[in-house]
């Protein structure tokens, strides 16, 4: 048996902390954070508090949170590997380490990239997750959009490179479409929705629960881009209505 197999008796727990409002941090998430030997939060630098950290501090200011630096530039794989290396001594000593992340740890989260890097170093490492409320759920609640009914389906797409995936998704008129990571392309997405006859009822939420929050109909967004943390909901065509 290799030395590596004998290590990593600890547990890494990905804890979803919701979209922004500390009130949306679940009871289970708080329980897991209080049970952890160590809490770490993604950050762009040692002096930069990330959004996930801010949410936890708002809900439980007594907890001690350490920052785990990530480089969100082109060389992300190297950054994730370095972050995994920094966690190894704690996991190898048997600690229960909680990693806090916006939304849910299993959906478009840095946590999945971190665990991939960690498993390359310690294939046997124990990984657990605690689900978190997603931004599109909060946006639906804020705007009164009943997202799905009956046999309708949901398509969750990203728009990092433009509205291409959105244009394909809205072709299914019985599907609700949720768009993540498309803030800078909001004007182009609005135009694509209008061409497809799906603009009516579409809503956008930006920085939900955080400073600078904005919730509006996509049609009223003023043709201006939004931040990275913007979510768009396009209801099914047959139920679309002006918000």
VENGIWO-V548708 format. One record per residue. RES is the residue in three letters. OMEGA is omega in degrees with one decimal (none if undefined). Layout:
# VENGIWO-V548708
res=RES omega=OMEGA
res=RES omega=OMEGA
This chain:
# VENGIWO-V548708
res=UNK omega=-178.4
res=UNK omega=178.6
res=UNK omega=-178.2
res=UNK omega=-176.9
res=UNK omega=-178.9
res=UNK omega=-177.9
res=UNK omega=176.2
res=UNK omega=173.8
res=UNK omega=178.6
res=UNK omega=-178.0
res=UNK omega=172.2
res=UNK omega=-177.1
res=UNK omega=173.9
res=UNK omega=-175.2
res=UNK omega=175.7
res=UNK omega=-174.7
res=UNK omega=176.9
res=UNK omega=-172.6
res=UNK omega=-177.7
res=UNK omega=-178.8
res=UNK omega=179.5
res=UNK omega=178.9
res=UNK omega=-179.2
res=UNK omega=171.7
res=UNK omega=-172.4
res=UNK omega=176.7
res=UNK omega=179.7
res=UNK omega=179.9
res=UNK omega=179.3
res=UNK omega=178.9
res=UNK omega=179.8
res=UNK omega=178.7
res=UNK omega=-179.2
res=UNK omega=178.3
res=UNK omega=-174.5
res=UNK omega=172.5
res=UNK omega=-176.8
res=UNK omega=176.1
res=UNK omega=177.6
res=UNK omega=-179.1
res=UNK omega=177.7
res=UNK omega=-178.0
res=UNK omega=176.3
res=UNK omega=179.5
res=UNK omega=-176.2
res=UNK omega=-179.6
res=UNK omega=-176.1
res=UNK omega=177.5
res=UNK omega=177.6
res=UNK omega=-176.6
res=UNK omega=178.3
res=UNK omega=176.8
res=UNK omega=-178.6
res=UNK omega=178.8
res=UNK omega=-178.7
res=UNK omega=178.8
res=UNK omega=177.7
res=UNK omega=-178.4
res=UNK omega=-175.6
res=UNK omega=-175.3
res=UNK omega=-179.6
res=UNK omega=-176.7
res=UNK omega=177.3
res=UNK omega=-176.9
res=UNK omega=175.4
res=UNK omega=-178.5
res=UNK omega=176.9
res=UNK omega=-171.2
res=UNK omega=175.2
res=UNK omega=172.2
res=UNK omega=-176.9
res=UNK omega=177.5
res=UNK omega=-176.0
res=UNK omega=-176.1
res=UNK omega=-175.4
res=UNK omega=-178.0
res=UNK omega=177.8
res=UNK omega=179.1
res=UNK omega=179.3
res=UNK omega=178.3
res=UNK omega=179.3
res=UNK omega=178.4
res=UNK omega=177.9
res=UNK omega=178.1
res=UNK omega=-178.6
res=UNK omega=179.2
res=UNK omega=-173.6
res=UNK omega=-178.7
res=UNK omega=-179.8
res=UNK omega=179.4
res=UNK omega=179.9
res=UNK omega=177.9
res=UNK omega=174.1
res=UNK omega=-178.6
res=UNK omega=169.7
res=UNK omega=-173.7
res=UNK omega=177.7
res=UNK omega=177.5
res=UNK omega=-176.9
res=UNK omega=-176.7
res=UNK omega=177.0
res=UNK omega=176.0
res=UNK omega=-177.2
res=UNK omega=-175.1
res=UNK omega=-176.9
res=UNK omega=-177.7
res=UNK omega=177.4
res=UNK omega=-175.5
res=UNK omega=171.9
res=UNK omega=-176.8
res=UNK omega=-178.0
res=UNK omega=177.5
res=UNK omega=178.0
res=UNK omega=-178.7
res=UNK omega=175.4
res=UNK omega=179.2
res=UNK omega=-178.6
res=UNK omega=-179.1
res=UNK omega=174.4
res=UNK omega=179.2
res=UNK omega=-178.8
res=UNK omega=-175.6
res=UNK omega=-175.0
res=UNK omega=-175.2
res=UNK omega=178.6
res=UNK omega=179.4
res=UNK omega=174.3
res=UNK omega=176.3
res=UNK omega=174.4
res=UNK omega=-175.9
res=UNK omega=178.0
res=UNK omega=177.4
res=UNK omega=-177.8
res=UNK omega=-179.3
res=UNK omega=-178.3
res=UNK omega=175.4
res=UNK omega=177.5
res=UNK omega=179.4
res=UNK omega=177.3
res=UNK omega=178.9
res=UNK omega=-178.3
res=UNK omega=-172.4
res=UNK omega=179.0
res=UNK omega=179.5
res=UNK omega=171.6
res=UNK omega=-164.8
res=UNK omega=-176.2
res=UNK omega=177.3
res=UNK omega=175.2
res=UNK omega=-177.1
res=UNK omega=-179.8
res=UNK omega=-179.5
res=UNK omega=-179.4
res=UNK omega=174.7
res=UNK omega=179.5
res=UNK omega=-175.6
res=UNK omega=172.8
res=UNK omega=179.7
res=UNK omega=179.6
res=UNK omega=-174.9
res=UNK omega=179.7
res=UNK omega=-170.6
res=UNK omega=-174.3
res=UNK omega=-179.0
res=UNK omega=177.6
res=UNK omega=-179.4
res=UNK omega=178.8
res=UNK omega=-176.2
res=UNK omega=-175.5
res=UNK omega=174.8
res=UNK omega=175.6
res=UNK omega=-172.9
res=UNK omega=178.6
res=UNK omega=-179.0
res=UNK omega=165.5
res=UNK omega=-178.4
res=UNK omega=175.0
res=UNK omega=-177.0
res=UNK omega=174.9
res=UNK omega=170.4
res=UNK omega=-178.3
res=UNK omega=-174.2
res=UNK omega=-176.8
res=UNK omega=178.2
res=UNK omega=-176.3
res=UNK omega=178.4
res=UNK omega=179.8
res=UNK omega=177.8
res=UNK omega=178.1
res=UNK omega=178.7
res=UNK omega=178.9
res=UNK omega=178.4
res=UNK omega=179.2
res=UNK omega=178.8
res=UNK omega=-177.7
res=UNK omega=-176.4
res=UNK omega=-177.1
res=UNK omega=-177.9
res=UNK omega=-178.1
res=UNK omega=179.4
res=UNK omega=179.6
res=UNK omega=-177.7
res=UNK omega=178.1
res=UNK omega=175.1
res=UNK omega=-176.1
res=UNK omega=177.5
res=UNK omega=-176.0
res=UNK omega=179.9
res=UNK omega=-178.2
res=UNK omega=177.2
res=UNK omega=-178.6
res=UNK omega=-178.7
res=UNK omega=175.4
res=UNK omega=174.6
res=UNK omega=-175.4
res=UNK omega=167.4
res=UNK omega=178.7
res=UNK omega=179.6
res=UNK omega=-178.2
res=UNK omega=-175.2
res=UNK omega=172.8
res=UNK omega=178.9
res=UNK omega=-178.5
res=UNK omega=176.4
res=UNK omega=178.7
res=UNK omega=179.4
res=UNK omega=177.9
res=UNK omega=-178.7
res=UNK omega=176.3
res=UNK omega=179.8
res=UNK omega=178.8
res=UNK omega=173.2
res=UNK omega=173.9
res=UNK omega=-177.7
res=UNK omega=175.4
res=UNK omega=-173.6
res=UNK omega=-173.8
res=UNK omega=179.0
res=UNK omega=-175.2
res=UNK omega=178.8
res=UNK omega=-175.9
res=UNK omega=176.7
res=UNK omega=none
